[in-house]
Amino acid sequence: MRREEVAQLSAVGVTWYTWLEQARPIKVSAQVLDAIARALLMDPSERAHLFALAGAVDPRPEAECSALSAPVRRLMHRVAPYPATVQNGRYDVLAHNRSWTHVFGDFDAMEPRDRNCLWLLATSRRWRETFLDRDEMLRDLTAKFRGAMAEHGAEPAWKELRDRLLGVSAEFRELWERHEVATMVPHVKRYQHPRVGLLRLEHRMLWMAPLTQAHRLIAYVPADDETEARLERLAELSGEPGE
């Protein structure tokens, strides 16, 4: 594609676009970067690299969802009545099955940038009240986020999440200042569901490398027979005995 064509499709002047290619010190908005990424038909990896180079926040975080294949989506839905989700390395929830909604809340009703497990652990009253080990989980997830951010410190989306949390959560600020790091280790989460009672869930992950952002399919499987029965009961109460 010729330079003039890219400029026209991006609704910018040819001279200005030429300066951008030449890395001149000009100001570029996230909206213009979005238009250029669309014009050049960038894939998710190329798009993320473009915004990282520009030091800008991608206005379409949902673009990551396009990287999820149909088989992964089918697997996510087929594990019901177990809650399942697809997340990236920042703990953004990119997709989920209906069982996830029944257990953890309606993510479709949230703002896209709030669909993040670390954000919800730090700020959500519901998650504070229903996760019985919430304080320990927040400390653990903060340490994991710090460890993962070592590889993503220059990426705007990672910095934006960190800065939002620092701005609204005194707990997160205190934990962040400890400089603790942790790795992924499966463990049982205790969740007090308002309709079916105590759920003891252990997460199991399927990594989808080499996709960008370390996408992973996470299924929350029962840690005991009582939890298995309660998940099945919750599916029945929700009118969805199967996915």
GUDREN-138132 format. One line per field, with one value per residue: x negated, z negated, y of N, C-alpha, C in turn; residue number from 1; residue in three letters. Coordinates in Angstrom, 1 decimal, m for minus. Each point is the difference from the previous one (the first is absolute). Layout:
residues N
n_x	c(X ...)
n_z	c(Z ...)
n_y	c(Y ...)
ca_x	c(X ...)
ca_z	c(Z ...)
ca_y	c(Y ...)
c_x	c(X ...)
c_z	c(Z ...)
c_y	c(Y ...)
n	c(NUM ...)
res	c(ALA ...)
//
This chain:
residues 243
n_x	c(m0.8 0.4 m1.0 0.3 0.0 m1.1 m0.6 0.5 m0.3 m1.1 0.5 m1.3 m0.8 m0.4 m0.2 1.1 0.6 m0.6 0.4 1.2 0.0 m0.3 0.9 0.6 m0.4 1.0 1.1 0.2 1.3 0.7 0.9 m1.0 m0.7 1.2 0.1 m1.2 0.2 1.1 m0.5 m0.9 1.3 m0.4 m0.8 0.5 m1.0 0.3 1.3 m0.3 m0.8 0.9 1.0 m0.7 m0.3 1.3 m0.1 0.9 1.2 0.1 0.8 m0.5 0.0 1.3 m1.0 m0.4 1.4 m0.4 m0.9 1.2 m0.5 0.8 m1.0 m0.7 0.8 0.0 m1.3 m0.1 0.8 m0.8 m0.8 1.1 0.5 m1.2 m0.3 0.0 m1.2 m0.1 m1.3 m0.5 m1.2 0.9 0.6 m0.1 1.3 m0.5 0.3 1.3 0.3 1.2 m0.7 m0.9 1.0 0.5 m1.3 m0.6 1.1 0.9 m1.0 1.0 0.4 m1.3 m0.6 m0.4 m0.4 1.3 0.0 m0.5 m0.6 m1.1 0.6 0.7 m1.1 m0.6 1.0 0.3 1.1 0.6 m1.1 0.0 1.3 m0.2 m1.2 0.0 m0.9 0.9 m0.4 m0.1 1.2 0.4 m0.5 0.5 1.1 m0.2 m0.4 1.0 0.8 m0.6 0.0 1.3 0.2 m0.9 0.8 0.9 m1.0 m0.3 0.8 0.6 0.5 m1.2 m0.6 0.9 0.0 m1.3 m0.1 1.0 m0.6 m1.2 0.8 0.5 m1.0 0.3 0.8 0.4 0.0 0.6 0.8 0.2 0.0 0.6 0.2 1.1 m0.5 0.8 0.1 0.4 0.8 0.6 1.1 0.6 1.1 0.2 1.2 0.5 0.7 0.7 0.0 m1.3 m0.6 m0.8 m0.9 m0.6 m0.7 m0.5 m0.9 0.4 m1.2 0.5 m1.4 0.2 m1.3 m0.5 1.3 0.2 m0.6 m0.6 0.8 1.0 0.4 0.8 0.0 1.1 m0.7 1.0 m0.3 1.4 0.6 m0.1 m1.2 m0.3 0.7 m0.7 m1.0 0.3 0.2 m1.1 m0.5 0.5 m0.5 m1.0 0.6 m1.2 0.6 m0.2 m1.3)
n_z	c(0.0 0.9 m0.3 1.2 0.4 m0.7 0.4 1.2 m0.1 m0.4 1.1 0.4 m0.1 1.2 m0.1 m0.7 0.9 1.0 m0.7 m0.1 1.2 0.1 m0.8 0.7 m0.8 0.5 m0.3 m0.4 0.3 m1.0 0.3 0.2 m1.1 m0.5 0.6 m0.4 m1.2 0.1 0.4 m0.9 m0.5 m1.1 m0.3 m1.0 0.4 1.3 m0.2 m0.8 1.0 0.9 m0.9 m0.1 1.3 0.1 m1.0 0.7 m0.6 0.3 0.8 0.6 m1.4 0.5 0.6 m1.3 m0.1 1.1 m0.9 m0.6 0.1 1.0 0.2 m0.3 0.8 0.8 m0.2 0.1 1.0 0.5 m0.7 0.4 m1.3 0.4 m0.9 1.2 0.3 1.0 m0.4 0.0 0.2 0.3 0.3 1.3 m0.2 1.0 m0.6 0.0 m0.7 0.1 m0.2 0.7 0.9 m0.1 0.0 0.9 0.7 0.4 0.6 0.7 m1.2 m0.1 m0.4 1.3 m0.4 m0.5 1.1 m1.2 m0.2 0.3 1.0 0.3 m0.1 0.6 0.9 0.3 m0.4 1.2 0.7 m0.6 0.2 1.3 0.3 m0.6 1.0 0.1 m1.3 m0.2 0.7 m0.6 m1.1 0.2 0.4 m1.0 m0.8 0.4 m0.2 m1.2 m0.2 0.4 m0.7 m0.6 0.7 m0.7 m0.6 1.3 m0.3 0.8 0.5 m0.1 0.5 0.9 0.0 0.0 0.9 0.7 m0.2 0.4 1.0 0.0 m0.1 m1.2 0.1 1.2 m0.4 m1.1 0.7 0.9 m1.1 m0.2 1.3 m0.4 0.3 0.9 0.0 1.1 m1.1 0.5 m0.4 m1.1 0.7 m1.1 0.6 m0.7 0.8 0.4 1.0 0.1 m0.6 m0.8 0.8 0.1 0.6 0.9 0.3 1.2 0.4 1.1 0.1 0.6 m0.4 1.0 m0.3 0.4 m1.0 0.4 1.0 m0.9 0.2 m0.9 m0.5 m0.7 m0.4 m0.3 m1.3 0.0 m0.5 m1.2 0.4 0.4 m1.1 m0.7 0.8 m0.1 m1.3 0.0 0.8 m0.8 m1.1 0.8 0.0 m0.3 0.1 1.2 0.5)
n_y	c(m1.2 0.9 0.9 0.5 m1.3 m0.3 1.1 m0.3 m1.3 0.6 0.7 m0.2 1.0 0.0 1.3 0.2 m0.9 0.7 1.1 m0.6 m0.4 1.3 m0.3 1.0 1.0 m0.8 0.6 m1.3 0.1 m0.5 1.0 0.8 m0.4 0.0 1.2 0.3 m0.5 0.6 1.1 m0.3 m0.2 0.7 m1.1 m0.7 m0.9 0.2 m0.1 m1.0 m0.5 0.3 m0.4 m1.1 0.0 0.2 m0.9 m0.6 0.3 m1.2 0.8 m1.1 m0.1 0.1 0.7 m0.1 0.2 0.8 0.0 0.0 m1.3 m0.4 m0.9 1.1 0.8 m1.0 m0.1 1.4 m0.1 m1.0 0.8 0.7 0.0 m0.4 1.0 0.7 0.4 0.9 0.0 1.2 0.4 1.0 m1.1 0.5 0.1 m0.8 m1.1 m0.5 m1.1 m0.5 m1.1 0.6 0.4 m1.2 m0.3 0.6 0.0 1.0 m0.6 m0.5 0.2 m0.5 1.1 0.0 1.2 m0.2 m0.7 0.2 m1.1 0.6 0.7 m1.1 m0.7 1.1 0.0 m1.3 0.5 m0.4 0.3 1.1 0.0 m0.4 0.6 m1.2 m0.3 0.9 0.3 m1.3 m0.1 1.2 m0.4 m1.3 0.5 0.9 m1.0 m0.8 1.0 0.3 m1.3 0.0 1.1 m0.8 m0.8 0.8 0.4 m0.2 m0.9 0.9 m1.1 m0.5 1.1 0.0 m1.3 m0.1 1.0 m0.6 m1.2 0.5 0.5 m1.3 m0.8 0.4 m1.0 0.2 1.3 m0.4 m0.8 1.0 0.7 m1.2 0.3 m0.6 m1.2 m0.5 m1.3 m0.6 m0.1 m1.1 0.6 m0.5 0.5 0.7 m0.4 1.0 m0.9 1.1 m0.8 m0.4 1.0 m0.6 0.6 m1.1 0.9 m0.8 1.0 m0.3 0.1 0.5 0.0 1.2 m0.2 0.7 0.0 1.3 0.7 m1.1 m0.1 m0.2 m1.2 0.5 m1.2 0.3 m1.0 m0.8 0.4 m0.2 m1.0 0.7 0.5 m1.3 m0.4 0.9 m0.3 m1.3 0.2 0.7 m0.9 m0.9 0.7 0.0 m1.2 m0.4 m1.2 0.6 0.1)
ca_x	c(0.8 m0.8 0.1 1.2 1.3 0.1 0.4 1.4 0.9 m0.2 0.5 m1.0 m0.7 m1.1 m1.2 0.0 m0.2 m1.4 m0.8 0.2 m0.9 m1.4 m0.1 m0.2 0.7 1.4 1.0 1.0 1.0 0.3 1.0 m0.8 m0.6 1.0 0.4 m1.1 0.0 1.1 m0.4 m1.1 0.5 m0.9 0.5 m0.1 m1.3 m0.5 0.7 m0.5 m1.3 0.2 0.3 m1.1 m1.0 0.5 0.3 1.5 0.9 0.9 1.4 0.8 m0.5 0.7 m0.6 m0.6 0.9 m0.1 m1.1 0.5 0.5 1.2 m0.2 m0.2 1.3 0.9 m0.5 0.4 1.4 0.4 m0.4 1.1 0.3 m1.2 m0.3 m1.3 m0.3 m1.3 m0.6 m1.4 m1.0 0.3 1.2 1.2 1.0 0.3 1.2 0.4 1.2 1.1 m0.2 m0.9 0.9 0.9 m0.8 m0.8 0.7 0.2 m1.1 0.5 0.6 m1.1 m0.9 m1.0 m1.3 0.2 0.2 m1.4 0.1 m0.7 0.8 1.2 m0.4 m0.3 1.0 1.4 0.6 0.5 m1.1 m0.5 0.9 0.3 m1.2 m0.3 m1.4 m0.2 m1.2 m1.1 0.0 m0.4 m1.4 m0.6 0.2 m0.8 m1.4 m0.1 0.1 m1.3 m0.9 0.2 m0.2 m1.4 m0.1 1.0 0.0 0.1 1.3 0.9 1.2 m0.5 m0.2 1.3 0.7 m0.8 0.3 1.4 0.0 m0.7 0.8 1.3 m0.1 m1.1 m0.5 m0.9 m1.2 m0.8 m0.6 m0.9 m1.2 m0.7 m0.8 0.0 0.3 0.5 0.2 1.3 0.1 1.4 0.4 1.4 0.6 1.3 0.9 1.3 1.0 1.2 1.1 m0.2 m0.9 m1.5 m0.6 m1.4 m0.4 m1.4 0.0 m0.9 m0.3 m0.5 m0.7 0.2 m1.2 m0.8 0.8 m0.5 0.6 0.0 1.4 0.1 1.3 0.0 1.2 0.1 0.5 0.3 m1.0 0.6 1.3 1.0 m0.1 0.5 1.4 0.5 m0.1 1.0 1.2 0.0 0.4 1.5 0.7 m0.2 0.7 m1.0 m0.6 m1.2 m0.4)
ca_z	c(0.0 0.1 m1.1 0.1 m0.3 m1.5 m0.5 0.4 m0.8 m1.4 m0.2 m0.4 1.1 0.5 m0.6 m1.5 m0.1 0.3 m1.2 m0.9 0.5 m0.3 m1.5 m0.5 m1.3 0.2 m0.9 0.7 m0.9 0.1 1.1 1.3 0.0 0.2 1.5 0.8 m0.2 0.8 1.4 0.3 m0.3 m0.9 m0.9 m1.3 m0.4 0.6 m0.6 m1.4 0.2 0.4 m1.1 m1.0 0.5 m0.1 m1.4 m0.1 m0.4 1.1 m0.3 0.3 m0.6 0.4 1.2 m0.4 0.0 1.3 0.1 m0.6 1.1 m0.2 m0.9 m1.4 m0.5 m0.2 m1.2 m1.2 m0.2 m0.2 m1.3 m0.9 m0.9 m0.6 0.6 0.8 0.5 0.7 m0.5 0.4 m1.0 m0.9 m0.7 0.6 0.4 1.4 0.3 m1.2 0.2 m0.8 m1.4 m0.6 m0.4 m1.1 m1.2 m0.3 0.3 1.4 0.6 1.1 m0.5 m0.5 1.0 0.5 m0.7 m1.4 0.1 m0.3 m1.3 m1.0 m0.3 m0.8 m1.4 m0.7 0.0 0.0 m1.3 0.1 m0.1 m1.4 m1.0 0.3 0.0 m1.4 m0.2 1.0 m0.3 0.4 1.5 0.5 m0.2 0.9 1.3 0.2 0.2 1.4 1.0 0.0 0.6 1.5 0.5 0.3 1.4 0.7 m0.7 0.9 0.7 m0.6 m0.7 m1.3 m0.8 m0.3 m1.0 m1.2 m0.5 m0.5 m1.3 m1.0 m0.3 m0.7 m1.0 m1.0 m0.2 1.1 m0.1 m1.1 0.5 1.1 m0.5 m0.6 1.1 0.0 1.3 m0.2 1.3 0.1 m0.7 m0.2 m1.4 m0.2 m0.3 m0.7 0.4 m0.6 0.9 m0.7 0.3 m0.2 m1.1 0.1 1.2 m0.1 1.4 0.3 1.4 0.9 1.2 1.3 0.7 1.5 0.7 m0.2 0.2 m0.7 m1.3 m0.9 m0.2 m0.6 m0.4 m1.4 m0.5 m1.5 m0.2 m1.4 m0.8 m0.8 0.6 m0.3 1.0 1.3 0.0 m0.1 1.4 0.8 m0.5 0.5 1.4 0.1 m0.5 1.0 1.2 1.0 m0.5 0.8 1.0)
ca_y	c(1.2 1.2 0.9 0.8 m0.8 m0.1 1.3 0.2 m0.9 0.4 1.4 1.0 0.6 m0.8 0.5 m0.4 m1.4 m0.2 0.3 m1.1 m1.1 0.4 0.1 1.4 0.3 0.6 m0.5 m0.8 m0.5 m1.4 m0.2 m0.1 m1.3 m1.0 0.1 m0.5 m1.4 m0.5 0.2 m1.0 m1.4 m0.5 m1.0 0.5 0.2 1.3 1.1 0.2 0.6 1.3 0.8 0.1 1.0 1.4 0.3 0.3 m1.1 m0.5 0.2 m1.2 m1.2 m1.2 m0.6 m1.3 m1.1 m0.6 m1.0 m1.3 m0.8 m0.7 m1.1 0.5 0.4 m1.1 m0.7 0.8 m0.2 m1.4 m0.5 0.3 1.2 0.6 1.4 0.0 1.3 0.2 1.3 0.3 0.1 1.0 m0.5 0.5 m1.1 0.2 m0.8 m0.8 m0.7 0.4 m0.5 1.1 1.1 m0.4 0.0 1.2 1.3 0.3 0.8 0.8 1.2 0.9 0.7 m1.0 0.0 m0.5 m1.5 m0.4 m0.7 0.8 1.2 m0.4 m0.4 1.2 1.1 m0.4 m0.3 m1.4 m0.9 0.1 m0.7 m1.4 m0.8 m0.1 0.3 1.2 0.7 m0.8 m0.1 1.3 0.1 m0.9 0.5 1.2 m0.5 m0.6 1.1 0.6 m0.9 m0.1 1.3 0.1 m0.2 0.9 1.4 1.1 m0.1 1.0 m0.6 m0.5 1.1 0.6 m0.8 0.3 1.3 0.1 m0.6 0.9 1.2 m0.2 m1.0 0.1 m1.4 m0.3 0.8 m0.6 m1.3 0.3 0.5 m1.1 m0.6 m1.5 m0.6 m1.4 m0.7 m0.7 m1.3 m0.3 m0.2 0.0 1.2 m0.2 1.0 m0.1 0.4 0.4 m0.9 m1.5 m0.2 m0.1 m0.6 m0.2 m0.1 0.0 0.4 m0.8 0.9 m0.5 1.2 0.0 0.5 1.3 1.2 1.1 0.3 m1.2 m0.4 m1.3 m0.5 m0.3 m0.7 m0.1 m1.3 m0.2 m0.6 m1.1 m0.5 0.9 1.1 m0.5 m0.1 1.3 0.6 m0.6 0.6 1.4 0.0 m0.2 1.2 1.0 m0.5 m0.4 m1.2 m0.3 1.0)
c_x	c(m0.9 0.2 1.2 1.3 0.2 0.5 1.4 0.9 0.0 0.5 m1.0 m0.7 m1.2 m1.3 m0.1 m0.3 m1.5 m0.9 0.1 m0.9 m1.5 m0.3 m0.4 0.8 1.3 0.9 1.0 1.0 0.2 1.0 m0.7 m0.7 0.9 0.4 m1.2 m0.1 1.1 m0.4 m1.0 0.3 m1.0 0.7 m0.2 m1.4 m0.6 0.6 m0.5 m1.4 0.1 0.3 m1.1 m1.1 0.4 0.3 1.4 0.7 1.0 1.4 0.9 m0.6 0.6 m0.6 m0.8 0.8 0.0 m1.0 0.5 0.6 1.3 m0.1 m0.2 1.3 0.9 m0.4 0.4 1.5 0.4 m0.4 1.1 0.5 m1.2 m0.2 m1.3 m0.1 m1.3 m0.5 m1.3 m0.9 0.3 1.2 1.3 0.8 0.4 1.2 0.3 1.2 1.1 m0.1 m0.9 0.9 0.8 m0.8 m0.6 0.6 0.0 m1.1 0.5 0.6 m1.1 m0.6 m1.1 m1.3 0.1 0.0 m1.4 0.1 m0.8 0.7 1.2 m0.4 m0.3 1.1 1.5 0.4 0.5 m1.2 m0.6 0.8 0.1 m1.2 m0.5 m1.4 m0.5 m1.3 m1.2 m0.1 m0.5 m1.6 m0.7 0.1 m0.8 m1.5 m0.2 0.0 m1.4 m1.0 0.1 m0.3 m1.5 m0.2 0.8 m0.1 0.1 1.4 1.1 1.2 m0.4 m0.2 1.3 0.7 m0.7 0.4 1.4 0.1 m0.6 0.8 1.3 m0.1 m1.2 m0.6 m1.0 m1.3 m0.9 m0.7 m1.0 m1.3 m0.9 m1.0 m0.1 0.3 0.4 0.2 1.4 m0.1 1.5 0.3 1.5 0.5 1.4 0.9 1.4 1.1 1.3 1.1 m0.2 m1.0 m1.4 m0.4 m1.5 m0.5 m1.5 m0.1 m1.1 m0.2 m0.5 m0.6 0.2 m1.1 0.0 0.9 m0.5 0.7 0.2 1.5 0.0 1.5 0.0 1.4 m0.1 0.7 0.3 m1.1 0.6 1.4 1.1 0.1 0.5 1.5 0.6 m0.1 1.1 1.4 0.1 0.4 1.5 0.8 0.0 0.7 m0.9 m0.7 m1.3 m0.2 0.0)
c_z	c(0.0 m1.2 0.1 m0.3 m1.5 m0.6 0.2 m0.9 m1.5 m0.3 m0.5 1.3 0.4 m0.7 m1.4 m0.1 0.3 m1.2 m1.1 0.4 m0.3 m1.5 m0.4 m1.3 0.2 m1.0 0.7 m1.0 0.1 1.1 1.3 0.1 0.3 1.5 0.8 m0.1 0.8 1.5 0.5 m0.3 m1.0 m0.8 m1.5 m0.5 0.6 m0.6 m1.4 0.1 0.4 m1.1 m1.1 0.5 m0.1 m1.4 m0.2 m0.4 1.1 m0.4 0.2 m0.6 0.4 1.2 m0.3 0.2 1.4 0.1 m0.5 1.1 m0.4 m0.9 m1.4 m0.6 m0.2 m1.2 m1.3 m0.4 m0.4 m1.5 m1.1 m0.5 m0.7 0.6 0.7 0.6 0.8 m0.5 0.6 m1.2 m1.1 m0.9 0.5 0.4 1.4 0.4 m1.2 0.4 m0.9 m1.5 m0.7 m0.5 m1.2 m1.3 m0.3 0.4 1.5 0.6 1.2 m0.4 m0.4 1.2 0.4 m0.9 m1.4 0.0 m0.3 m1.4 m1.1 m0.4 m0.9 m1.4 m0.8 m0.3 m0.2 m1.4 0.0 m0.2 m1.4 m0.9 0.3 0.1 m1.5 m0.3 0.8 m0.3 0.4 1.5 0.6 m0.1 1.0 1.5 0.3 0.2 1.4 1.1 0.0 0.7 1.6 0.6 0.4 1.5 0.9 m0.5 1.0 0.7 m0.7 m0.8 m1.4 m1.0 m0.4 m1.1 m1.4 m0.6 m0.5 m1.4 m1.1 m0.4 m0.8 m1.2 m1.0 m0.3 1.1 m0.1 m1.1 0.5 1.1 m0.6 m0.8 1.0 0.0 1.4 m0.3 1.4 m0.1 m0.7 m0.3 m1.5 m0.1 m0.4 m0.7 0.3 m0.6 0.9 m0.7 0.2 m0.3 m1.2 0.4 1.2 m0.2 1.4 0.2 1.5 0.8 1.3 1.2 0.7 1.5 0.7 1.4 0.2 m0.8 m1.3 m0.9 m0.3 m0.6 m0.3 m1.4 m0.3 m1.5 m0.3 m1.5 m0.7 m0.8 0.6 m0.3 0.9 1.3 0.0 0.0 1.3 0.9 m0.5 0.5 1.5 0.1 m0.4 1.1 1.3 1.1 m0.5 0.8 0.9 1.3)
c_y	c(1.3 0.9 0.9 m0.7 m0.2 1.3 0.3 m0.8 0.3 1.4 1.0 0.5 m0.9 0.5 m0.4 m1.5 m0.3 0.3 m1.1 m1.1 0.3 0.2 1.4 0.2 0.7 m0.7 m0.8 m0.6 m1.5 m0.3 m0.1 m1.3 m1.1 0.0 m0.6 m1.6 m0.7 0.0 m1.0 m1.4 m0.7 m1.1 0.4 0.3 1.3 1.2 0.4 0.7 1.5 1.0 0.1 0.9 1.4 0.4 0.4 m1.2 m0.4 0.3 m1.1 m1.2 m1.3 m0.6 m1.3 m1.2 m0.7 m1.1 m1.4 m0.8 m0.7 m1.2 0.3 0.4 m1.2 m0.8 0.7 m0.2 m1.4 m0.5 0.4 m1.4 0.6 1.4 m0.1 1.4 0.0 1.3 0.2 0.1 1.0 m0.4 0.7 m1.2 0.3 m0.7 m0.8 m0.8 0.5 m0.4 1.0 1.1 m0.4 0.0 1.4 1.3 0.2 0.9 0.8 1.3 1.0 0.8 m0.9 0.1 m0.4 m1.5 m0.6 m0.6 0.7 1.2 m0.3 m0.4 1.2 0.9 m0.5 m0.4 m1.5 m1.0 0.0 m0.8 m1.5 m0.9 0.0 0.3 1.2 0.7 m0.7 m0.1 1.3 0.1 m0.9 0.5 1.2 m0.4 m0.6 1.1 0.7 m0.8 0.0 1.4 0.3 m0.1 0.9 1.4 1.1 0.0 0.8 m0.7 m0.5 1.2 0.7 m0.8 0.3 1.4 0.2 m0.6 0.8 1.2 m0.2 m0.9 0.1 m1.4 m0.3 0.8 m0.6 m1.3 0.2 0.5 m1.0 m0.7 m1.5 m0.5 m1.5 m0.6 m0.7 m1.3 m0.3 m0.1 0.2 1.4 m0.3 1.2 m0.2 0.5 0.3 m1.0 m1.5 m0.2 m0.1 m0.8 m0.1 m0.3 0.0 0.3 m0.9 0.8 m0.8 1.2 m0.2 0.6 m0.6 1.2 1.1 0.2 m1.2 m0.4 m1.4 m0.3 m0.5 m0.6 m0.1 m1.3 m0.3 m0.7 m1.1 m0.3 1.0 1.2 m0.4 0.0 1.5 0.8 m0.5 0.6 1.5 0.0 m0.3 1.2 1.1 m0.4 m0.4 m1.3 m0.4 1.1 m0.6)
n	c(1 2 3 4 5 6 7 8 9 10 11 12 13 14 15 16 17 18 19 20 21 22 23 24 25 26 27 28 29 30 31 32 33 34 35 36 37 38 39 40 41 42 43 44 45 46 47 48 49 50 51 52 53 54 55 56 57 58 59 60 61 62 63 64 65 66 67 68 69 70 71 72 73 74 75 76 77 78 79 80 81 82 83 84 85 86 87 88 89 90 91 92 93 94 95 96 97 98 99 100 101 102 103 104 105 106 107 108 109 110 111 112 113 114 115 116 117 118 119 120 121 122 123 124 125 126 127 128 129 130 131 132 133 134 135 136 137 138 139 140 141 142 143 144 145 146 147 148 149 150 151 152 153 154 155 156 157 158 159 160 161 162 163 164 165 166 167 168 169 170 171 172 173 174 175 176 177 178 179 180 181 182 183 184 185 186 187 188 189 190 191 192 193 194 195 196 197 198 199 200 201 202 203 204 205 206 207 208 209 210 211 212 213 214 215 216 217 218 219 220 221 222 223 224 225 226 227 228 229 230 231 232 233 234 235 236 237 238 239 240 241 242 243)
res	c(MET ARG ARG GLU GLU VAL ALA GLN LEU SER ALA VAL GLY VAL THR TRP TYR THR TRP LEU GLU GLN ALA ARG PRO ILE LYS VAL SER ALA GLN VAL LEU ASP ALA ILE ALA ARG ALA LEU LEU MET ASP PRO SER GLU ARG ALA HIS LEU PHE ALA LEU ALA GLY ALA VAL ASP PRO ARG PRO GLU ALA GLU CYS SER ALA LEU SER ALA PRO VAL ARG ARG LEU MET HIS ARG VAL ALA PRO TYR PRO ALA THR VAL GLN ASN GLY ARG TYR ASP VAL LEU ALA HIS ASN ARG SER TRP THR HIS VAL PHE GLY ASP PHE ASP ALA MET GLU PRO ARG ASP ARG ASN CYS LEU TRP LEU LEU ALA THR SER ARG ARG TRP ARG GLU THR PHE LEU ASP ARG ASP GLU MET LEU ARG ASP LEU THR ALA LYS PHE ARG GLY ALA MET ALA GLU HIS GLY ALA GLU PRO ALA TRP LYS GLU LEU ARG ASP ARG LEU LEU GLY VAL SER ALA GLU PHE ARG GLU LEU TRP GLU ARG HIS GLU VAL ALA THR MET VAL PRO HIS VAL LYS ARG TYR GLN HIS PRO ARG VAL GLY LEU LEU ARG LEU GLU HIS ARG MET LEU TRP MET ALA PRO LEU THR GLN ALA HIS ARG LEU ILE ALA TYR VAL PRO ALA ASP ASP GLU THR GLU ALA ARG LEU GLU ARG LEU ALA GLU LEU SER GLY GLU PRO GLY GLU)
//
